[in-house]
Amino acid sequence: MTRNQYDLIIHNGTAVTVNERFDIIEQALIGVQKGTIVTVTKWEADAALPKAAAAIDARGGIVMPGLVNTHTHLPMTLFRGLADDLPLDVWLNEHIFPMESQFITPDNVKWGTQLACLEMLLSGTTTCCGGYFQEDSVAAAVARAGLRAVLAQGVIDFPAPGVPDPALNVTHAGKYVDQWLEREANITPSIFCHSPYTCSGDTLKAAKAAARERGVLFQIHVAETQAERDASLKEHGLTPVQYLDSLGILDDRTLVVHAVWTSAEDIGILRARGVRISHNAESNMKLAAGIAPVPDFIAAGITVGLGTDGCASNNDLDLFTEMDAAAKIHKAVTRDPTVMDAATVLKMATRDGARAIGLGDVTGSLEPGKQADLIVVNTAKPHLVPLYAPHSHIVYTMRGADVSTVIVGGKVLVKDRQPFTLDQERIMARVSEIAEEVKG
């Protein structure tokens, strides 16, 4: 009996590797063993395929790294479209925070997270990063779905779901991290302070200390709006970035989210401290927060990933549309069509996104040694013909609905758009029931 050379092979497609050379390989063959990519090579169409326990025919489509969403709040699928077209402070204080206090229960969080996982898998996201309340329920749901994730317990200085006493917010976050460290291979715990304006300086320092002690990522919304920046200057005499730096918060294990209202001095601080940034173009546009100076971040050598934010402020989790928006908005504002080119934006959604959340050695590209987190995109569709430059099509033309197959750690989670780890009809039905309760 001949032994299989691979556990899984993916063949008959064009591989967009997003490796350091940005190799694009036609008629590629990707070999996987024990969840890890062991070969990415060209394979002649008429050559016999190597022995494998399982094989996936890409049918002439594109094989690429799974997308990496560097910022989201998974259970907020429950509030998709709930309070649109409002300023951030009104949206947050008058609608979202009150709804969270009432409806963010462990069971509701489970269903909202499962819906988010379903949406992400069906649109090609294999790794996500973010934070919320009741995060133990979030992590359990993501683990069952099979995605890779960096998931943080949220910290805020007022009563929150699961943490009625804000004096215990950092202690609760630390316990969550301790429970999930090495509990599930695909889940990396983290700590998320909501923002400099909802957390005191003492809370920020304590939360960062707890993250440092455990060696995990610290996440925070920073400089999202002009009002936030102006309030920080009035209260502290410092921009939000300068204020966090004065507290010793910023380092290479800090992920700053939004960073829209940042000055040249702020960018210099972020670069010097090795901070990573999550850019959320669609959410920033929808909430009229502004346009982050992402080309300046990249020129400074700062690692930038893409995020969708939560479904209450975007309103979807499709990173393909996020790539398209991120590429175009910066061209428009700079009046430079060469800014944020397709290759750069694709790296932000894959390789650089993985680096931003501390998983650069694990995922984000198709190359030997990385986990087999990859997707197959069906290009046999009118809007994808003809195909001259695969990376350009990925950014400007493809949609999440074009994804046919999704693999995480060598496990096939979606094939021919059928999810294997999630009950689509049941999840959608239960979230619809919860929405009726939200409507009152």
N, C-alpha and C positions, 0 to 999 in steps of 0.2 A: 504493500500500500504506500503510495507516494504522499509524503507529508506536504501540507500546505505551506507555501512560502510566505503567505500573508494571511492575517485574519480577515482583511477587507481590502479590496481594490476599487478605485474609482477610475474609470477609463472613458475614452471616446469623447473628450471635451477639451476645451481650451483652458489651461490653468493660468489664472492671474495670481501669481504667487505672493506679491507684495513683500518679497524678500529684499535684502539690501540693494540688489541689482535691479529690482522690479522686473524680474524675468516673466515673460509671457510665453507659455509653451503650448503650441498646438499639438493635438493628438497626444495629450498628456496621460500619464498613468501615475496615480498616487497610491502607494502601498502603505498599509497600516498594520501594526502589530501591537497588541496590548494597549490600544488606545492612542499610540504615538505614531506620528508620520515617520516612516523609515526611508522612503524614497519618493522623489518627485522627478519624473523623467519623461522624455519623449518616447512614444511607443508606436511603432509603425502599425497602420491599420490592418495590414494583412498578416501580422505576426501573431502567433499563438499567445494568449494571455497567460501570465504566470498562475500557478495554482494558488487558490485562495478559498477560505471558508465561505466568503460571500463576495459578490461583485455588484457594483452599481454602474450601469451604463448611463453616462451623462447625455447621450443622444445628441451630441454636437453642441451642447450648451456650454456655459461658462462654469468652471469650478474655481472657487475663490475662498479666502478665509471667511469664516463666520464674522458677522459685524459685531462691533464692541460698542455698546451704549454706555458712555461714561457717566451719565447722570439721569436718574429717574426716581420716581416714587411709585413703586409698583401698585400698591392698593388704591391709588388715586384713579384707577380705571372706574371705580365706583362713582366718581364725580365728573366723569367726562361730559363736557357741555353744560355743566350745572349753572355756572355763573360767568358767562362769556362777556367780552367787550366791556371790561371794567378796568380801572387803574389797579395796579398791584396792591396797594394798601387797602383799598375798598374790597377787592376780590378776596384778599387773604383774611382781613380782620372781620369783615361783615358776612362772609359766606363760608370760606373754607374752614377756618378755625372752629366756628360754631358747629358745622356739620361733622367735623372730625371728633369733637367732644361727644357727640351723640351716637355716631354710627361706626366709629373705628373700634370694633370689638374683635377679639381673636377670630371668631368664625367669619365675620364679614371680611376681615383682612385676608383670610385664607382664600375666599372665593374671588376677591378682587385681584389678588396676586396670581391666582391660576389663570384668570382672564388675561392679565398682562403677559404671563408666560406664553399663553396660547398665541396672542397677537405677535409677540416678538419672534417666536419660532416660525410662525407662518410668514413672517416678513424678513427672515434671514439673520436675526440677531441670535448669537450663540452665547454671548457674555454680556452681563450688565453690571452696573455699579450704581448704588444709590443708598438712600436711607429713609426711614420712616419710624412710626411708632408701632408697638406690638410686633417688633421685628423678629422675635422668635417664631411667630406664626408665618411671617414672610419667608424666613429662611427655610422652614420646613416645607412650605409649598413649592419654593423654587427647587429644592433638593429633589422632591418627588417628580417635578417636571423634567429634571435632567439638565437644566442650563448650568453654565458656569457663572458665578456671581461673586461680587464684593458687596456685602450687605451690612449696612450700619444701623445701629440703634440711634434714633434721633434724641437730641438733647436740647431742651428749651427751658427758659426760666419762668414757666407758669404751668399749672396742672395740665397734664397731657394724657392721652389714652394709655393706660397701663402704668402710668407714673403720676398718681394724683398729688403726691407731695414733691414739688420741684426741688426740694433740698436733697432728694435722693436720685436726681436725674443722672449724675455721673456714676454713682454707685450702681445703678440699674444697668447703665450701658456697659460698665466693666464686667458685671456678672454675665450679661449676654455674650460678650466677646469670649469670656472664659468657657462658657458652655459650648461655643461653636468652634473654638480653635481645634483643628484636627478632627472634628466630628464627622464632617463630610468632605470628601476630596474636592468637590466642585464648589464648595462654599467657603469664602474667606470673610470672616467677620471684620467689622470696622466701627468707628464712632463718628457720628455726624452732628456737629453743632449747627443749629439752623442758620444762625447769622450773628454778626456782631451786635445787631440792634435788638435781638431777642435773648441774647445770652450775656450775662455780666462778664467783666474782665476776669473775675475769680472763677466763674464757670468755664470760660474758655481755657484758662490755664490748667484747671483741674482735668478737663476733658482731654486736652492735649497730653498732659502728663500720663493719664490712664492709657491713651493710645500708644505713647512712646514706651511705657513700661511693658506693654504686651506686643510691641513690634508690629502694630497694625496701622492701616491708613487712617488719617484724620481728614474729614471732609467738612466743607463749610461753604454756604452761599456768601459771596462777597461782591460788593460794589455793583449790585444788579441795577440800581436806579440812580438817577441824579439826586433824588431826594435823600437816598441813603448816604451818598457821598457828602452832600451839603450838611446833613445832620451830624455826621461824624466830624467834619471840619469845625462845626459850631461847638460840639460837646467836648471833643478831644484836641482840637487844633491839628488833627491829622486825618489824612484820607483813610478809608477802611483798610487798605493794604498796609499803610504806615502804622496804623493802630495795632493791627495783628502782629506786625513785626516788632513793635515795642513790647508786646506781651510774650515774645519768644515763640509764637505759634507756627511760624513759617519755616518749613524745611522740605527735604526731598520726600517726605512721607506725608505731605499735605496736598490735598486736591482742592483747588479753589474753583468754585462753580460760578459761571457767568463772567465776572471781571469786566463788565461793560464799561464802567466809568473809572478807568485807570489811566494815570498820567505816565509820561516818560520816566519819571522818578519811580513810580510804582512798578513799572515793567523792569527797571533795573534791579529793584529789590527782589521781585519774583524770580528773576534770572539768577541773581547771586545766591538765593536761598535754595535753588533747585526745585522750586514749587512747580507742580503740574496744573494744567488748566483744563476744565471741561467747558466747551463752547456749545451753547444751546440757541442756535440762530432762530429757529421758528418760535420758541417760547419768548425769546427776547423781542421779536417782532410783534407777536400777538399781544403781549402786555405793554407794548410801546416803551420798553425799557431802554432801547437804543441798540447800537451795533458795536460789539466789542472790537477792539483793534487787533484782530487775530493776525493779520499779516505782520504787524509789528512784534507780536509775541513770537511768531515763527522766526522772523529775522533775528530776534534776540537769542534764539536757540532754546526757547522754552518748549517743552513737550505739550502739545495740545491735542485733546481728543474731542470727539463729537458726542453730544447727549441730546436726548429728546425732551428732558424734563418729564414731569408727570402728565398724565392724560387730562388733568383739569386745566392745564395751561399750554396745550400744544395743538391738537387734542388727540394725537395718535403716537404710536411707538415705532413708526416706520423710519428706519435710518436711511433708506434710499431717498426719500423725499427730504430728509434732513441734509444729506449730502448736496442735493440739488440746490436747496435754499442757501446753504453756507457758501457754496461756490459763487452763486449769482449775486447775493446781497453785497458781498465785498467788492465784486467787480463794479457794481452800480455806484457804491459810495466812493470808491477810489477813482472811478472812471478809467480803470485800467483793466482791459480784458485778459491780461496775462496773470493777474493776481489770483491766488487760490485756484490754480490749475487743477485739472481732474486728478492727476496722480497725487498731488498734495492732499486733496480732500479725501481721496480713497484711503491714503495712509492714516489720516486722522480717524477714520471710521474703523480701522483695523489695527495695523501695527502700532501706530502712535497712541491709539486709544488704549491698547493693552498696556503699553509702557506707562501711560498716565495713571493707571489704577494699580500698578505694581505687578502686572502679570505679563510683562514683556518677554520673559523667558518661557512662558507657558503657551501663549496663544497669539493670534494676530497676523500670522503669515503661514504660507504653505512651504515648510522646509523641514528637513529631517531633524528630529529632536523635539519639535513642537507637538503639543497635543493635537489630535486629529479633530479640530473644530473647523468644519468647512461646510459650504453650501453649494448646491448646484442650481444654476439659474437657467430656466427654459428660454432659449432665444428664438424659438420657432413661433414668433408672434409678429404681427404686422408692424408694431411700433419699434421692434428691434431689428428690422431688416431695412437696408443692408447693414452689415457690421464691419466697420473699418478699424476702429480702435476700441478694444474691449474696455479699457479703463474709462474712456470717455462715455461709453454707453452706460456703464455702471453708475456713474455720477449724474449724468444728465437725462437719461432715458428710462432706466429700469425702475421698477416699482417693487414693493415688497411682495405683491401678488404674483410676480414672475418667478419667485423661488419655488422650486419643486421638491428639493431634498435638503434635509438639515441633519448634520452629524455633529455630536459633541463627545469628545473623548473616545472616538471610534464607535460610538453607539448611534444608530440611526433613530432619530426622534421624529422625523417627518419624511415620508416618501410619497411621491406623487400627490403632494399637498394633504396627505392624511396624517394627522398627529397620532403617535402611538402611546404617549404617556399621559395624555389629557383627554377627558371626555368633553368634546366641544359643545355638544347640545346641552348637556347637563350644566356646564359652567355658565353658558350664556343664559339659560333659563333661570338659574339661581340668582345671577347678578341682576337680571331684569326684575325679579321679585324684590331684591334689596332696593332697587331704584324706586319701586312703588312705595316702599316705606320712607325713603328719602323725600319723595314728593309730598308725603303726608296726606 
